[in-house]
Amino acid sequence: MTQAQLKEMANRIKSRRESLGFTQDDFSEVVGLSESSYTKIENAFQKPALDTLINIAQHLDLSLDYLVFGAEKDSPSEPIDVDILNALLKYADNEKLSHASKLLEKISKIKENRKTDV
């Protein structure tokens, strides 16, 4: 990976982190890195190990392909969402679906509050 490619990848990581409302400190904690190690990755001073890159991609809800190469859109994968919903509908009774709905509503409120706090 060239320095230019590393910088582009770092910019994609930073952009997505910011769009999710995380500070560098908060996100480094989420992915289990020291703030200084994460900052080096985000500023393209250090190439992340593969397991670290996978962890970052998962927490940013981005594919590795997009993160490393910029080849895909930076939005969550729709088929995965559809698969989860289909499994819920197939295996969950009404009580479990109601509980899942309430949980999703709470998560949505937390995410919205996080956006307004930034």
C-alpha positions as CSV (number, residue, x, y, z in Angstrom):
1,M,0.0,0.0,0.0
2,T,1.4,3.4,-1.0
3,Q,1.4,6.4,1.3
4,A,-1.3,8.0,-0.9
5,Q,-3.5,4.9,-0.6
6,L,-3.0,4.8,3.1
7,K,-4.0,8.4,3.4
8,E,-7.1,7.8,1.3
9,M,-8.1,4.9,3.6
10,A,-7.4,7.0,6.7
11,N,-9.7,9.7,5.3
12,R,-12.5,7.2,4.7
13,I,-12.1,5.9,8.3
14,K,-12.1,9.5,9.7
15,S,-15.1,10.6,7.6
16,R,-17.2,7.6,8.6
17,R,-16.2,7.9,12.3
18,E,-17.2,11.6,12.3
19,S,-20.5,10.9,10.4
20,L,-21.4,8.4,13.2
21,G,-20.7,11.1,15.8
22,F,-17.6,9.5,17.5
23,T,-14.6,11.4,18.8
24,Q,-11.2,9.8,18.2
25,D,-11.0,9.0,21.9
26,D,-14.5,7.4,22.0
27,F,-13.9,5.3,18.8
28,S,-10.5,4.1,19.9
29,E,-12.1,2.8,23.0
30,V,-14.8,1.1,21.0
31,V,-12.3,-0.7,18.8
32,G,-10.0,-1.6,21.7
33,L,-7.0,0.6,20.7
34,S,-5.1,3.2,22.6
35,E,-6.0,6.7,21.5
36,S,-2.5,7.2,20.2
37,S,-2.5,4.0,18.1
38,Y,-5.9,4.9,16.6
39,T,-4.8,8.4,15.9
40,K,-1.7,7.1,14.0
41,I,-4.0,5.0,11.9
42,E,-6.4,7.8,11.2
43,N,-3.6,10.2,10.3
44,A,-1.9,7.6,8.0
45,F,1.2,7.4,10.1
46,Q,0.7,3.6,10.7
47,K,-0.8,0.8,8.7
48,P,-3.3,-1.2,10.8
49,A,-2.9,-4.9,11.2
50,L,-5.6,-6.9,9.3
51,D,-7.5,-7.9,12.5
52,T,-7.5,-4.2,13.5
53,L,-8.7,-3.2,10.1
54,I,-11.5,-5.8,10.2
55,N,-12.5,-4.5,13.7
56,I,-12.6,-0.9,12.5
57,A,-14.6,-1.8,9.4
58,Q,-17.1,-3.8,11.5
59,H,-17.6,-0.9,13.9
60,L,-18.0,1.6,11.1
61,D,-20.4,-0.7,9.3
62,L,-18.3,-0.6,6.2
63,S,-16.9,-3.3,4.0
64,L,-13.2,-3.9,3.9
65,D,-13.3,-3.4,0.2
66,Y,-14.6,0.1,0.6
67,L,-12.4,0.9,3.5
68,V,-9.2,-0.2,1.8
69,F,-9.9,0.6,-1.9
70,G,-12.9,2.9,-1.8
71,A,-14.6,0.5,-4.2
72,E,-18.1,0.3,-2.7
73,K,-20.6,2.8,-1.4
74,D,-20.1,3.7,2.3
75,S,-23.5,2.6,3.4
76,P,-24.6,-0.6,5.3
77,S,-25.2,-3.6,3.2
78,E,-28.9,-3.9,2.5
79,P,-29.0,-7.7,2.0
80,I,-27.7,-8.3,5.5
81,D,-30.5,-6.1,6.9
82,V,-33.1,-8.0,4.9
83,D,-31.7,-11.3,6.1
84,I,-31.9,-10.2,9.7
85,L,-35.5,-9.0,9.2
86,N,-36.5,-12.3,7.5
87,A,-35.0,-14.3,10.3
88,L,-36.9,-12.3,12.9
89,L,-40.2,-12.7,11.0
90,K,-39.7,-16.4,10.5
91,Y,-38.6,-17.4,14.0
92,A,-40.0,-14.8,16.4
93,D,-43.4,-14.7,17.9
94,N,-45.4,-11.5,18.4
95,E,-44.0,-10.9,21.9
96,K,-40.4,-11.2,20.7
97,L,-41.1,-8.9,17.7
98,S,-42.7,-6.3,20.0
99,H,-39.6,-6.5,22.3
100,A,-37.3,-6.2,19.2
101,S,-39.3,-3.1,18.1
102,K,-38.9,-1.4,21.4
103,L,-35.2,-2.2,21.5
104,L,-34.7,-0.7,18.0
105,E,-36.6,2.4,19.0
106,K,-34.3,2.9,22.0
107,I,-31.2,2.4,19.8
108,S,-32.6,4.9,17.4
109,K,-33.1,7.5,20.1
110,I,-29.5,6.9,21.5
111,K,-28.1,7.3,18.0
112,E,-30.1,10.5,17.4
113,N,-29.0,11.9,20.7
114,R,-25.4,11.1,19.8
115,K,-25.7,13.1,16.6
116,T,-27.2,16.2,18.4
117,D,-24.5,16.1,21.1
118,V,-21.7,16.5,18.5
